[in-house]
Amino acid sequence: MTYRQFIIPLDLDFEAVLGVTPEVRGEDGARGIVVFTTDGFVIDLALDPLGQSVVLTVRQNVSEIVQITREGATKLQLSKAPPEIVIEFKTDDTTGRIEVRLAPSVRVSETTLFG
């Protein structure tokens, strides 16, 4: 797999846009955020900048609704209005993005193109 830099916003940007600060989740710079939405969802996003991977887990109450794992992450963007997280990824064989809208209701979409 070709190495591409994984561009992630600063911790201050996470705080300003989502109201959360990333927490350390490992020895190699892995971090994560947990966002609690107003409609009862928990969005847990694990980021591994060196490994260029992300794991997105969405829960409601105690039930896991979806978990998406992607390698080749290249960019994470935050949007304040509406609150949204967008993760772009690219490998030798695929290109895609994950979009997580946090309000007014949670919406997760994932697109992968092969070739």
Secondary structure, 3 states (H helix, E strand, C coil): CCCCCCECCCHHHHHHHHCCCCEECCCCCCEEEEEECCCCEEEEEEEECCCCEEEEEEEECCEEEEEEEEECEEEEEEECCCCEEEEEEECCCEEEEEEEECCCCCEEEEEEEEC
